[in-house]
Amino acid sequence: MAKSLREGEIEELKSRCDMQTIISGYVNLKKAGKNYTGLCPFHKEKTPSFTVDPRKQLYHCFGCGEGGDIISFIMKIENLDFIESAELLAKKVNYSLRYIQSGGAEKSEKRSRIIDANELAKKFYNYVLFNSKNAAKILAYLKKRGFNDEVLKKFEVGYSPESWRSFSDFALKRRFTSKELKESGLAIESSRKKDEVYDRFRGRIMFPIKDVVGRTVGFGGRRTEEGSSSSAKSPANLQSAKYINTPETKVYSKSRNIYGLFESKNSIIESDRALVVEGYTDVVALHQSGINNAVASLGTALTAEQVELLGRFTKNVTLVFDSDAAGQSASLRGIERLKEYNERLDLYREGNIDMRITVLEEGFDPADYILKKGKEAFLEKVSSSVSMIDFTIDTVLKKYNLENLSHRLRAADELMEFVSSLSSKIMQEEVIKKISGKLNMAENLLIEQLLKKMQKKTLHTLQEVQAQSAGYDVSPARNIEVEALKILINGIGEKFSELLEIGQEYFRFEETKKLYLILRDIINRENRASLNFPVQISSDMLEEEPVKKLYNLIIFSPVNYSDYSLASREVYNNLKRIYITDRIGEINIQLKKMENYLKSLTKMEASEELIIKRQKVEKRIKELTLKLNDLEVEKRSFTS
């Protein structure tokens, strides 16, 4: 872990968190007995299977298996790492976390400094826009485009002065270093003088890019004629581009962030739809008109990571594109990304992300459309959007002369490649019917072509499923190990101490063995009499997903033993018996090998060396036989 918290800090933070209250900010929870239930935010469902237990301060979904403490919930739903999640929780409950100051915190400290630099830049640019005389023409330009002060302040839009070092000098006076400004992407190293930097963004309207919790992670800078001057142009032609964006940094990746999502996420949840446009000004214009569920992809192609991020807030996404070639091309690239996403996360298993496409008339982008035609006309246009499937079919077919047989076959081949990415057989059948009608081609021929394309994918999927099944055994032996862990977690039964000290060699399976070792360490650090059961394991100790899921499964499963002592004895005896049986099997194999080896020695000519070898083998056989007899006796003592 890059940054370390002081010992006991996580426990202190969790003690200040009301889990039900915090999760209610993300999930509509209803009282159900002693617990609270709601629709799981991590998978699509119609019947609530997401449970919050306020006594244990744990959550668990009986549908998808996700679960854990409040830290793991924030990590999952906000897509943050452990420390970031703790920091967000601390902010929610107004608690100041205490850190261990060491070299191990260097990486996290760099991230914090980059975010701090971005936050400073955001305030600087915003102040310049509204207070500098040199930015008056820029503010007038934005007002002319139809933007009012309210929406500009909502998105904290700013302006970067045209001079070379305005922000850099400002930041350096506030104890930021040249290196930190370079690492944040706000400044560029000068080629003339070592350790000297100049501003990356000059003479541009600045759009802060925020993560889902509202931290400024980057910027988009838009050039305007009003903001350009010959004195500020870069020799590298950096300033000639219409848009300049923050480069990839430790906190910003354009493929993993979405402009306007922080400002839009509540409206996206309420409307159950996200409108994805191309430009920053499009988002701002739509919000000003009252369309508050608009966001922008940071680049022309919607990435799989961005679709996944949107999927946390809605399953309904409409892409709004210009009618020009760039817009059409972006749509196709976005579809390729969605195919990749479908294959990776199997979206179509239980309902899919409903991806729809709206293409505006020629000469309009969303901002212009709103300005010239109004909100109602735009919403009407969006309401007539076509499904991603229909748009894909129509876009592909436009590339071919459908009167030509070879062109129709090529179109069919391209479309079947897309259909093969859909996991739902029902959807595949519906799409094939549409394609069959448009191509005037028999459905069975298309299905045959589809099956050929899916053959390799199916084989690969089958191999993955078999590998997963092999790694998650449901044998009786594993069930015994799980029951042993349940007894340790809940602190019950007369054989608790024996189970605690039984040793990791009694656990065959990797996830049960790892969970046993974690439990043993926690319990051994405390006095059993003073330990609160069930044993609470923090998220940072459950780094591996199979171990975390196993713990969540056990912690949320009922303890239905009628006699705790009897149950613990049976589990202990079964665990010992299985282990002894395994050892007996191993010894029998060794004996067989030794006996075969002895036979081979007997056939050889006698020599002093051979006699010594035979004596050693015979001695080892006797030792193994005695051990085998002892184990058989011990096994009978553990067999009920």
FENBELDA-V315241 format. One record per run of one state. SS is the DSSP state (@ for helix, = for strand, . for the rest). FROM is the first residue (numbers start at 0). TO is the last residue. If there is no record, write none. Layout:
BEGIN
SS:FROM:TO + SS:FROM:TO
END
This chain:
BEGIN
.:0:2 + =:3:4 + .:5:7 + @:8:14 + .:15:17 + @:18:23 + .:24:28 + =:29:31 + .:32:33 + =:34:37 + .:38:48 + =:49:52 + .:53:56 + =:57:60 + .:61:65 + =:66:67 + .:68:68 + @:69:77 + .:78:80 + @:81:91 + .:92:97 + =:98:99 + .:100:101 + @:102:130 + .:131:131 + @:132:143 + .:144:147 + @:148:153 + .:154:156 + =:157:159 + .:160:164 + @:165:171 + .:172:176 + @:177:182 + .:183:185 + =:186:188 + .:189:195 + =:196:198 + .:199:202 + =:203:209 + .:210:214 + =:215:222 + .:223:223 + @:224:226 + .:227:228 + @:229:231 + .:232:236 + @:237:239 + .:240:241 + =:242:244 + .:245:256 + =:257:258 + .:259:259 + @:260:270 + .:271:272 + =:273:276 + .:277:278 + @:279:287 + .:288:292 + =:293:296 + .:297:302 + @:303:309 + .:310:314 + =:315:320 + .:321:323 + @:324:344 + .:345:352 + =:353:358 + .:359:364 + @:365:372 + .:373:373 + @:374:382 + .:383:384 + =:385:386 + @:387:396 + .:397:403 + @:404:418 + .:419:423 + @:424:438 + .:439:441 + @:442:470 + .:471:474 + @:475:489 + .:490:494 + @:495:499 + .:500:502 + @:503:505 + .:506:508 + @:509:524 + .:525:526 + @:527:529 + .:530:537 + @:538:540 + .:541:543 + @:544:555 + .:556:562 + @:563:601 + .:602:606 + @:607:636 + .:637:639
END
